[in-house]
Amino acid sequence: MKQRGASRSWIKQLASIRRRFDSTSASEKLDLVRRLQFTDISSASDLRKYHETLCFVRAFPDSDELYHAADDSLHAFEKRVNRIGKAARTGLWDTGIGGTPVHYPFSFEVASWLARNAAGEVSIDWQDVDSDTTRLDELLIQLLLPVESDYFDSGAVTSQEWIDIVAAGAEGTDFDWLFAQLRTLRSLPVLPQLYESASLPLTWSLHDSKFSKSRNVFPVRDVVARTQGLRKAARNTKAEIQRPFSSIPKLPVGAGRILIDVAMASLAARHRETFHFNHANPHEAFLANVGRGVSIAVFGLREFFRYPLECTMGFLILSNGVPIGYGGSSIFFRQANTGVNIFDEYRGSEAAFLWLQVMRVYHHLVGCTRFIANPFQFGADNDEALRSGAYWFYYRLGFRSVSPSIRKLAIVEDKKMRRANNYRCSIGTLRRLASCDMHLTLPDARAREFFDEEGFETASMLATRELGAAGGGTRAEAESNIVRQVSKALGIRNLKAWSRSEQYAFRQLAPILAATEPSSWPVEEKGLARKLLRAKGGPLETRYARLLCQNDFLFAKLRAACR
């Protein structure tokens, strides 16, 4: 009991000074981590707090020694988990800590990633499977040989029993067996929907797993110590976003794959996932160095998962290789709709500074001059963001509400807070503030360059109308008619000479372009459009985004058609 009291006190002390960066605190942190390495911790809540603090210290170490002490402690954390009682261990479930299980009905894409990268670690959580297995059975039916149908349909065997029988001679878990079979059905277009409709609960064991929060780190050559502490956002945020990088290198494919695995694991261990990471392109992974050991990775999408108009890219923020936050951006012309999420362990670090650097990276890569934050980011249907006053996080960085009345309200509230340090906005006021988008515009942004997000819905509607009017007995024939029409209008003589992904991108965009009457365009603009369309399906979608930024003619045509 005495030791428990000492360990709890040391953990609390370490947590309280983790964000202090002076010589006394640095020495104290290292001493506490070393002391705790040889101390038993029997409480699940204490272990969880200690793990969170070690994660922070590893990401933002005062010294190389402290980094390695924290990293060693985290790599050995599973031994601590195994030493506490079985009942207490359940208090660590779904934390992502090494040696603990994660329970979640992952999407088809994340489950596929687990099947490739975590063989033997994932199993079907039959205790949590719905008693009505109709949806699961619809998936399993795809695997049956005709001779098996009568038995499967008889009701004499449950879904679990059937899998146990057919997988009896297979290696690995029931999940491993299932995905080995599903790989043979890859050509079935509805396979992801069939899998996800089953909402199959899984248990991912993080036993000796490199993907646990304890061990999931992107390798770095050198550890950078935080001798100068944590950074705040620059006062002139717009100038900071426009500050150029010397370069943002594209990673080799192998490194891109490793980084995507780190990104996928960082979310999956937290019951999260994003389209940006699920379909990230290892051939289009950039890594920007923003100083003091922090880097921002940006991923393009694989060719056949790109959106028709926007360029959608995900990002992962790393500090000394440790993933500390993530997000994504939907880029169209010179605007980016974006947001940032800092993982819980790293809250209170340098979120405002990091968010500016993310926008700086996008400005450098594709030329964005307008950044858009949707209301969910700061409180609409998001109680956590509402209570935290997230609106003011964006406001202080230069974002402003697009509604004039809400903008005036924000000015009034900001003045009140400046006059009285103890003044806080009411929840009701914060809810009103979260009723419209916020924009941050750089000096060279122009109002006429803004494309309202509702325009994408209009573009989709126009595409439907064009396809409906194109003739043909089937949707495929209508699409082919549109493709021929737009190809002729733009002077594309041989579409078959384009790569498969370029042809796919063109087919996605052709119905929208048809609504802009491309046959009437100047010859020069048709040539630029051909380059743009090929870039959309090319190896790097960032090239499409940059070309679109430069194409005022096409933007004006699309904006006019989508009003």
N, C-alpha and C positions, 0 to 999 in steps of 0.2 A: 504493500500500500504506500509505503514511504517512497519507493522508486517511482510508482505511478504518479505521485504528486510532484516529484522532481521533474519527470519527463514532461508532464503537462505544463509545468511552469516554464521549462526551457522552450517547448514548442510555441507557447504563447509569446515568450520573449523574442524568439526568432521571427515570428510573424509580425510583431510590432515594429521591428527595426528593418524589415526587408527592403523598405523604400528609402532608407537613409544611406547616404554614400559619403561618409567621412572616414578617416583612418580608424577612429575608435570603434565605429559600427562595423567596419570591415573586419577588424580583428575579432570582435565579439561574434559576428556571424560565423566565421570559420571555426571558432572555439565551440560554439553551440552545435554546429553540424557534426563536428568530430566527437563531441561528448555523446550526442544522440546516437551515433553509429554503434555505440557499445551499450545502449540502454534499451531494455525491453519496453514495448508500448503495447498494452493489452486492450485498450479501448479503440473501437472502430472509429469513433468520432475524432479521437486524438490522432489516429493514423491518417485519417482523411485530411485533417488540418495540416499535419506535418507534410504530407505528400503535396498538397497545394502550395505550401510555402517553399518546399524544395524545388518545385517546378519554376516558381518565380525566380528564386536565387540562381538556378541554372541558366535561365534565359538572360538575367541581368546580374552577372556576378561582379563583385568588386575586384576579383583577382583570378588568375588562372588556377591557383590553388583551390579557391572556393568553388569554381566551376566544377573541377574534377571531384572534389569532395561531395558536392551535391549530386553530380552525375553518377558517381559510384553508389551513393546511398539509394538513388532511384533505381539503378539496375539491380540492386539487391533487395528491393522493396518486397518482392514476392515472398521472400523468406520471412519477412515480418508478418505478412498476411497469413501465411501458413501456421505461424506460431500462436495466433489468437484462436479462441474457441470457435467451433463450427457455427454456433448460434450467432456469435458476435460478427462472424465473417459475412453474414447476410447483410449487415449494415454497410458493407462496401460493394454490394452488387450494383452494377450499372453506373459505376464511377469511372470506368476506364483504367483503373489502377492495375498494374501487373499482378497476375494470379487470381483475378476476379472475373466473373462472367458478365457479359453484356446481353440483355434480353431485348429483342426488337424485331418487328416484322419488316425487314429491310426491303427496299424496292428491288426489282429484277436486276437493275444495273449494279447496285451495291452487292447484292447476293452473288452475282456473277464474279465481281471483283474478289469477294471472299473465297469463292470456289477456286479461283486461280491462285490466290496468294496466301490462303490460310487453310490449306488442306489438313483435315484431321482435327481442326479447332472448332468447327461449327456443326451443330446438330439441330434437328427439328425439336422444338420445345412442345412435345405432345401434350403436356399438362395444360398448356395454354391454347391449344388448338380448339376452335369452336366446335361444339358438339354437332352442328350441322356442317358436314364436310362436302356439301354439294359443289362448292366452287373448287375445292381441292380435287375432288373427283373428276371435275371437268378438265383439269390439268393432267391428271394421271391417265385419263382415257386416251390422251394423245400418245401414250407410251405402250399401250396394249397391242399385243398381237391378236388377230381375230379369234384364235383358239382360246384366248384367256377371257374373252368378254363375258361369257355366261357366268363364270365363277365370280368375276369382279362385280357384276350387276346383281348377283343373287341375294346380297345382304348377309351372306354367311361369313363375310370377312370385312373388317374395318380397313380404313385407309392405312392406318399404322401397321396392322397385321399384314396387309398385302405387301407393303414396302419391306417389312421384316423378312417375308418369304422370298421375294424376288432379289433382295440385296444380300441374302445369306452368304453367298460365296464371294462377295465383293470386299475390297479393302476400303478402309476409311469409315466415315460415319454415314448415317442415312442421308444427310444433306449432300455429302460428297457423291453418293450413288445417284441421287436425284439429279444433280447438275451434270453429272457425266452423261445421263440420258438426255437431258434438255439440250445439251450441245448438239445432239444429232437432229434437233428440230429447229436449228437456227434460221432455216429458210422460211419458217412459219411466221408470217408478219404479225399475227396476234399473240405470239408467245409471251412478250412482256406483259400484255394486258391480262392474259390467262393467269400468269403467275401472280401478278399483283392483286387480282380479284380474289385470290385464295387467301390473301393477307396472312401468309404463313409465318407464325412466330418462330424465331430462331434463338438459339443460345450460342454465343460466341465466347469460347473460353480463352482468356488472355494468359494462359499458362505458358511461360517462357516465350511470350510473343513480342516480337520487335515492334508491333503496332500498338501496344498499350501506351497510355499517356506517359507511363514511366520511362519508356525507351524509344518512343517515336521521334527521332531527330534526323534532320537532313545533314549528312556529313559536311563539316567545314574544315578548311585547312588550318585556320588559326582561331583561337578563342579571343574575343575582344573584351577586356575588362572595363567596367563602368566607373572609371576613376572620377569622372565629372558628373555622375548621377544621371537622372532622367531628364529628358528634354521637353520643353514646352513648345507650343505652336508659335511660329514667327508672328510678330505683331502685324506685319504687312503680309497677310495670307496670300493675296493674289500675286504679289511679287515672288513669293516663295514657290507657288505652283508653277510660275513661268521660269524659274531658275533652271537653266539647262543642265542636263547630265552630259558628262563627257561621252558616255555610251551606255546602252542597256543591251548587254550581249544576249544572243539567243543560245540556249544551252544545247550541247550535243544530245542526240536522241536518248541515249542511255541515261544521262543525268535527268533529262525531262521525265522519263518513265519513273525513276526513283522519286523525284519530287512530286509527281502525281500520286504515287502510292502514299507518301507522307501526308499529302492533302486529304486523300480519301480516308485514311485511317484516323486523322485528327478529327474528322467529322463523325465517322461511324462509331468511334468510341464514346461519342457524346450524343448518340441517337439523332444525328443530323446528317443531311446530305444536300448537295446542290447539283442542278443540271450542269453547271459549269465544270465541276470536277468529274462527275459521272462520265462526261463525254469529252474530257480534256484531250488535247492533241499533243503528244510528246514531241512532235516535230515543230511545234510552235510554243515553246516555253521560254520565257524571258526571265532574267534575274537581275533586278536593279539593286545596287548597293546604295543605301541611304545613310551610311555611317554608323560607327560605334557597334558594329556587329549585326546591324539590322539590315535585312534585305526583303524585297517585295518581289514575289514570283507572280507572273501573269501568264495565263494559259489561253490559247485560242481553242476553238472547238474543232473536233474532227469533221471532215468535209461533209459527211452525209447527215450531220446533226445540227447544221447551222440554220439560223433563222433566215427567212427570205430577204428581208430588208436590213435589219440591224446586224451589227457585228457584236456578238455577245462573248465576253471574256471574264473568266474568274481570276481571283487573286488570293494569294496566301502570304501572310506576313510572318517572317521568321526572325528570331533574335538568337544569334549564335547557333543557328540551325534548328531551334525549337519553334514549332508552329504556335503562334500566339494570337492569331486572328485571321479572318477571311472575309470574302465578299465577292461581289460580281458587278459587272457593268454592262449595260445594254447601250451600245454606241451607234448613233445615227447622225450622219453629217458631222457637225462640230459639237454635238451635245452627248453627254453620258448620263444615263439614269443609273444611280449607283448608291451603295450604302456599305457600312463597315460593321463587323461584329468582332469584338475582342473576347476571347475565351475567359471564363470566370476567373481562372487562376491568375490572369494577368491584368485584371481590372485595377485601375489606380496606377498604371505604369505611365505611358506617354501616348494615350489614345489620340489626342488632338494633333500632336505632331505627326503621328503615323498616318492619320487620315489625310492630312495635307500632302504627305509624301505619296500616298496612293494616287491622289488627283494629279500630282506632279508627274508621276509615271505615265498616266494615261494621256496627259497633255503632250508629253515627249513622244510617246509611241504613235499616236494617231492625230494629234492636233486639236483635242477637245478644248473648247473655250467656254462651255456652259455645262455645269454639273447640277443634276436634278436629284433631290431627295423626296421620295414619296411619303405621305403622311404616316404610313405604318412605322417608318423608321423612328418617328418621334412621338407616337402616341395613339394614332387612329387604330382601334381594335388591337391595341398593344398596351396592356395595363402596366407592364414592367417599364416600358419606355416612358409612359405617361408619368408614373410615380417618380422616376429618376430625373424628370425635367430634361429629357433628351433634346427637346426643342432648342434649349439654350446652348447645348453643345454645338449644334449646327449654326445657330445664330451668331455665336462668338467667332466662328470661323469665316463669317461673311455670307452665309446663306440668308436669303430673305423670302418671306412668303409672297406668292404670286398674286394673291388677292389684296387689293388696296386697303380694304377695311381691316383685314387681318394684319397687314403690315403696320397700319396705324396702331392697332391694339398692342402689337409687339413693342413698338416704340414707347408707348405709355408704360407698359410693364417694365421695360428695361430701365426707364428713368426712375421708377419706383425702387427697383433693386439697387440702383446706384446711389440713391439718396439714403436708403436704410438697409444696412447690411443684413438685418434679420428678417427682411421682407421676403416672402415666398409666394409665388403664384398659386392660386387655388387650383384644384384638380379641374374644376369647371372651366377656368380660364385656359388651362393647358389643353383641355379637350377642344376648345374653340380654336386655339392656335394650330392644332393638328388637323384642321379641316381642309387644308389645301397643300399643294406642293411647295417646296422651298427650292430656290435657285441660287447658285453662286455663279456669277458671270465675270469673266476676265475682261480687261479693258477693250479688247478688240472683238468681243461678242456683239452681235447685232440682233435686235428684236425680230427682224425679218428672217433671221436664220433659225428661229425656234420652230420645231415641229411638234405640235401637240400630240401626246400619246394616243389620244382618241383617233388620230389620223391613221394609226396602224390598223385599227378596227375597220375604218373606212376603206383602207387599201384592200383588206381582206374581202370586204363586201363587193368592191369593184371587181376584184378577181373572180368572185362567184358569178357576178353578172356577165362578165366577158365570157366565161366558160359556158354559161347558160345560153348565150347568144351565138356561140361558135358553131353550133350544128354538130351532127354526128349522133349515132345511135347510143354511144356509151360515153362515160366521162373520159375514158382514155382517148377516144377519137376526138372529143372536144378539145382536150389538152393538146393533142397532136396538131389540130387545126390552128390553135392559137400559136403554137411554137413555129409552125410554118409561116404564119402571117407576120409575126414579129421578126423572125429571121430575115424574111424578105425585106421588111421595112428598114431594118438596120444594116442590110447589106452583108449578112452572114451567108457566105456561099456554100460552105460545107461544114455543117454543125458536127458531123461524124468525125471530123478531124480533131475536134476538141476532146480533152480527156473525159473519162466517165463522170468524174466529180464536177467538172466544168459544165457538162451537159445537164447534169442534175440541177445545179444552181440556176442555169438558164431556164429550165422548165419551171422552177419555182417562181421565178421573177417574171416570166413572160406574160402571164395573165394580168399582172399589175401594170406592166409597161404598155400593154395593149390599150389600157384606158387613157394613156397620155398621148395617143395618136403619133407614134414614132415615125410614121411615113413622112410627116411634115417637118421633121427636124432637119437642121442644117447638116451637111455632109460631115463637117468636122465633129459635130456633137455625136453623130452616129458612130464615128470611129472611136471617140472617147468612151462611149457607152459599151462598145465591144470589149475594150480593154477592162473596163470595170466589171462586166459580167463574167469574164474569164477569171478575174481575180477573186470573185466571190466563191468560185469553186476551186481555186488554186491552193497550193500548199500552205500559204500564209494568209489568213483572213485579214490580218493587220494591213496588208497591201490594199485590199478592197476598202478598208476603212479610211486609209489615207487618200486614195483616189477619190472616194466619195466626198471627203472634206473639200477637195479642190474643184468639184464639179457643181458649180452654182446653177448651171442650166438644168441639169437633171433634178437637182433639189427643188428648184422653182416649179418644174413640171409636176413633180410628185406632190409637193405642198398644195399646188393649185387643184390637182385632181382629188386630193383627200380632204378638202375643206368641207 
